[in-house]
Amino acid sequence: MVCVLCMAIKLIVGLENPGPQYANTRHNVGGMFLAYLAQRFSIDLKTENKFSGRLGRGNICGNDVRLLIPDTYMNLSGKAVGSVAHFYKIAPEEILVAHDEMAFDPGVLRLKKAGGVNGHNGLRDIVGSLAGNANFFRFRIGVGHPGNANAVTAYLTSRSIPQAERELIESAWDIDSSILSDMISGNIQKAMNKLHAAPVLSGDK
């Protein structure tokens, strides 16, 4: 039996909605993180119409990885993820999806293996594109909660992230290379231990 916690990550996906009106919203932090990774490791993301997204390939901490930002709306993210995974024969266990997570405050990052989709339409569509297989990893980027369920949609998609919150989020995902290396090379539990033990940054610092 294959140990899914030991399989190297071959595809990292960042979820977002397309268009300038969504560019600085909380729902787009997954795509922002991917753009950050691409810049940090000098990976060129090119629009690939056949994959419905921007795709790049490069070396991250000694690992050969593809980066993908779907160009579809969030609830159709699976179109890009499924097509890339099927074309390059990438198993769900070799995929890491970065997305916004309201369960955590800004500045908190968590890794998760499989599980439910928690109402996240992007994750739901990806599961469908992988024939119902939810065994991919999630890189959960805390964005906080508005405190009112009725305000969630506007909170995620219509309001720009306040500068103080954005600084917390961006500082948090400037992850040490040793954690990134463990995360991508298959030492997921070790990466989880390090990442989850990291102190939450204060907006006053």
Secondary structure, DSSP 8 states (H G I E B T S, - for coil): ---GGGS---EEEE----SGGGTTBGGGHHHHHHHHHHHHTT---EEEGGGTEEEEEEEETTEEEEEEEE-S-GGGHHHHHHHHHHHTT--GGGEEEEEEETTS-TT-EEEEES---TT-HHHHHHHHHTTT---SEEEEEE----S-GGGHHHHHHTSB--HHHHHHHHHHTS--HHHHHHHHHT-HHHHHHHHHHS----TT-
